[in-house]
Amino acid sequence: MRVAAVEGRLALVVNGQAVDVAEASGGRFGPDPQAVYDRWAEFREWAAGAPAGGGRPLDGLALTAPVPRPRQVFAIGVNYADHAAETAMDLPEIPLTFTKFPSCLTGPDAAVPLPSDRVDWEVEMVVVIGGEVAGAHAVEEAEGWDRVAGVTVGQDLSERRVQFLGGGSPQFSLGKSYPGFGPIGPVVTTPDELPDRDDLELGCRLNGERVQLGRTRQLIYTVPSLVHRLSAVVTLYPGDLIFTGTPAGVGFARDPQVFLRPGDVLESWVEGVGTLTTRLTSAVTSEAAASTG
Ligand code: ZN
């Protein structure tokens, strides 16, 4: 099963068509794409028997973030060995965990203003938690995938100057949470629909040139391991996101370094999910806004 958000409304994606869930279910499920993760098992059951047809072709629709308001967004640094090597960072003994504040989330076809000339790309597989409203705590590793509603594509856009301020106590969470720094989508795909949930290709193109390519089998902490280790500490709620880390090929590790510029276009993909398109623009300053407004 695949779901998307069309102009903020939950849609079931069937054969390239988007079916409005609130309409097709006669109001049993509301239009809010975030709320469905609280009733994920019930929703899956309904979707399996949902009437086909009545949808609109997905191409050309205005897709918004499929998971727009998660309670928590976890992100994992240094979770691919090749990325650890290029950044000269030690392999972590526990997952290196930070947050992307939910206000940074945006949709799969977004224009994102650059706050500086030190913004970098990181394509990632993003896991969406499903399940019980009460949340999941102390999940066994063997049950990790059972707590996952689906996966989507994410870009962990990163302002490297702020990220590494503070030296030994870097500011990952702030540097990665400017407005628009968390594009996700275009759909959420359930694990059973993926070619191999433990081995998906992911990659990223900058202005048409491939800059990242990896496979999720290279993850140091796998999806079940992340659910196990994060839930050993925190409670995971339905609709929470986990950005699982990026493979090699980021801009600041290159020689010479490369950072995003206004006019650049990033395309980020995960096999079985689809492609995000992110267009970078100049920063909107209050002076510019005042002169045009
Ligand atoms: Zn990242």
Boltz pocket constraint, residues with backbone or C-beta under 6 A from the ligand:
constraints:
  - pocket:
      binder: B
      contacts: [[A, 75], [A, 76], [A, 77], [A, 122], [A, 124], [A, 156], [A, 243], [A, 245], [A, 246]]
      max_distance: 6.0
